[in-house]
Amino acid sequence: MTNRTITVTSPLFPSLEEFIPYLEDIWNRKWLTNNGYYHQKLEEALCEYLGVKYLSLFTNGTLPLITALQALRITGEVITTPFSFVATTHSLWWNGIKPVFTDIEPVTFNIDPDKIEAAITPRTTAIMPVHVYGNPCNTAQIQEIADKYGLKVIYDAAHVFGVTVNGKSVLEAGDMSTLSFHATKVYNTIEGGALICHDEQTKKRIDYLKNFGFAGETTVVAPGINGKMDEVRAAYGLLNLKQVDRAIEHRQQIANQYRQALKNVEGISFMEEIQGVHHNYSYFPIFVDTEKYGMTRDKLYFKMKDNNVLCRRYFYPLIRTFPTYRGLESARHENLPVATKVADNVICLPMYDRLSSNDIDKILNIITN
Ligand SMILES: *Cc1c(COP(=O)(O)O)cnc(C)c1O
């Protein structure tokens, strides 16, 4: 029993009994992809659940980033954060855009709006922030800067599924937001994702772009890509949507259990809930102060690993250190002191619906002893 491995995440599955009739229906319909019945149903259901008007499904969470940049015709330089999953920066690279990294805030670990203006050049066309760990960016201040300089804003919103601020969806901010429904996220369609925009015309353009640019049987309006979600995953996604609220509630209980146990541990800190924000508890990062805790982050990480608890050091190493990006002027270590420090001290603890109280006790025991 003590040898069972606890992973950092584990997918939320819909009930197999409920899924089988959906599969039978798909087999009967003989329609597998290209805006099918379940695809349309899931777009509608997600718009309603998330409180947004225009959402386009994708086959993963990276193609919406790439497509958003295409849809808005972004070129030149884009200001972004080095503290994210690599897909954020890769999407710029795939569009021939130069990423310009700015440092992050010490409390939310999101891009620091106060640092954005200094990074703007005549070639800057957009800002690509990330709502890291599900904590919303300072969207008002970012929009103010964007408006002042005529820049577009594309949010990588992969971590904020269902997150609201004062009852309003975080996905309303900026020109577009992208979601990932990868197996490891709060809500999954196995692989999947979505692009959220704010008007019908733009939604149409996005839908052309995710289908090779086809605007009709013989009309190709743009060099689009194949980003379409299939019927099987859309049906799976419809079923998973039914249980995501319950799963988020359970995640909240887990977060409370972690907080309660860790609040008195010298040298371990964690993020507090933000007033007015409905959180989704997508991640539970802790931060290790080596001196006070008496052990480095990596030592703790490997101690947990030796005890079959597989945590992740999200986001370490920083994107700026990868060969593709490390030559950039903005990737210099001195330019990104906060991001560097956070990346060197963070561990994300296991967080998922199936995590049991016993699992949590085991994890906490390793940290506190
Ligand atoms: C998961 C994730 C992505 C990529 O999504 P995929 O569905 O895996 O392509 C992009 N950005 C962030 C911040 C993510 O966490």
Ligand as a Chemical Component Dictionary entry (heavy atoms), coordinates in Angstrom:
data_LIG
# 
_chem_comp.id                   LIG 
_chem_comp.type                 NON-POLYMER 
_chem_comp.pdbx_formal_charge   0 
_chem_comp.three_letter_code    LIG 
# 
loop_
_chem_comp_atom.comp_id 
_chem_comp_atom.atom_id 
_chem_comp_atom.alt_atom_id 
_chem_comp_atom.type_symbol 
_chem_comp_atom.charge 
_chem_comp_atom.model_Cartn_x 
_chem_comp_atom.model_Cartn_y 
_chem_comp_atom.model_Cartn_z 
_chem_comp_atom.pdbx_ordinal 
LIG C1 C1 C 0 -1.916 23.083 -20.858 1  
LIG C2 C2 C 0 -1.491 24.450 -21.260 2  
LIG C3 C3 C 0 -1.380 24.828 -22.613 3  
LIG C4 C4 C 0 -1.455 23.846 -23.749 4  
LIG O1 O1 O 0 -2.608 23.159 -23.875 5  
LIG P1 P1 P 0 -2.641 21.769 -24.657 6  
LIG O2 O2 O 0 -4.084 21.420 -24.611 7  
LIG O3 O3 O 0 -1.794 20.814 -23.897 8  
LIG O4 O4 O 0 -2.159 22.005 -26.035 9  
LIG C5 C5 C 0 -1.072 26.142 -22.907 10 
LIG N1 N1 N 0 -0.847 27.043 -21.930 11 
LIG C6 C6 C 0 -0.910 26.711 -20.627 12 
LIG C7 C7 C 0 -0.644 27.773 -19.603 13 
LIG C8 C8 C 0 -1.203 25.406 -20.248 14 
LIG O5 O5 O 0 -1.221 25.073 -18.946 15 
# 
loop_
_chem_comp_bond.comp_id 
_chem_comp_bond.atom_id_1 
_chem_comp_bond.atom_id_2 
_chem_comp_bond.value_order 
_chem_comp_bond.pdbx_ordinal 
LIG C1 C2 SING 1  
LIG C2 C3 SING 2  
LIG C2 C8 DOUB 3  
LIG C3 C4 SING 4  
LIG C3 C5 DOUB 5  
LIG C4 O1 SING 6  
LIG O1 P1 SING 7  
LIG P1 O2 DOUB 8  
LIG P1 O3 SING 9  
LIG P1 O4 SING 10 
LIG C5 N1 SING 11 
LIG N1 C6 DOUB 12 
LIG C6 C7 SING 13 
LIG C6 C8 SING 14 
LIG C8 O5 SING 15 
# 
